[in-house]
């Protein structure tokens, strides 16, 4: 019988997981029975053209919890650091926070932004990726942050995602859960409005008139998001011979297979 694993998703913003890995998370939960926990480091206070930062903090938090329920997460936790200013935080403190989280939930698998993928413009994504890599790599050594109340724990695997993937050869078929991915993403209402508002501004700046963006008031933006997700992840799927897919750089931590010449640790997909 396959071992039941625990997955920890470490992200910067409330909708990162659903955009990049929501389908895979749905499969972890529904098909494999894994417990999945999410840790969102920032307060999302910069993510709107319409709302104030304080409004966003409360709204995005509630929406993240709702999205977690759609995906069946065990828990959604919040770091409440300032959105877009993770680069001003002490990286050793951030590493300790994440390591403490991994130890507390006893994470076997970590998912986050890829620390080595190119062309990542968001400072929060760059910061969370590297501190997550470091935290997962050394969570089993008790001399790191001995003040933690949870015991050291060995993280075995990582699924790294990126907007511009590098060396990412693990494709997860999400064809059967694409609707769940979209439903979870649409729970992040304020962030989906932000996304479509951004598209409108981009088109306007380029002097382009797109009929689909002329009227996105009411629930019209939801149709744009659903279409965009199907287009984007349909293209990834075509690379792997699937209808829809998510793409990751898979990593094994430690040296067990390397030293023994075995393949005891491998992707679930």
Secondary structure, 3 states (H helix, E strand, C coil): CCCCCEEEEEECCCCHHHHHHHHHHHHHHHCCCCEEEEEEEECCCCCCCCCCHHHHHHHHHHHHHHHHHHHCCCEEEEEEECCCCHHHCCHHHHHHHHHHHHHHHCCCEEEEECCCCCCCCCHHHHHHHHHHHHHHHHCCCCCCCCCCCCCCCCCCEEEEECCCCCCCCEEEECHHHHHHHHHHHHCCHHHHHHHHHHHHHHHHHCCCCCHHHCCCCCCHHHHHHHHHHHHHHHHHHHHCCCCCEEEEEEEECCCHHHHHCCCCCCCCC
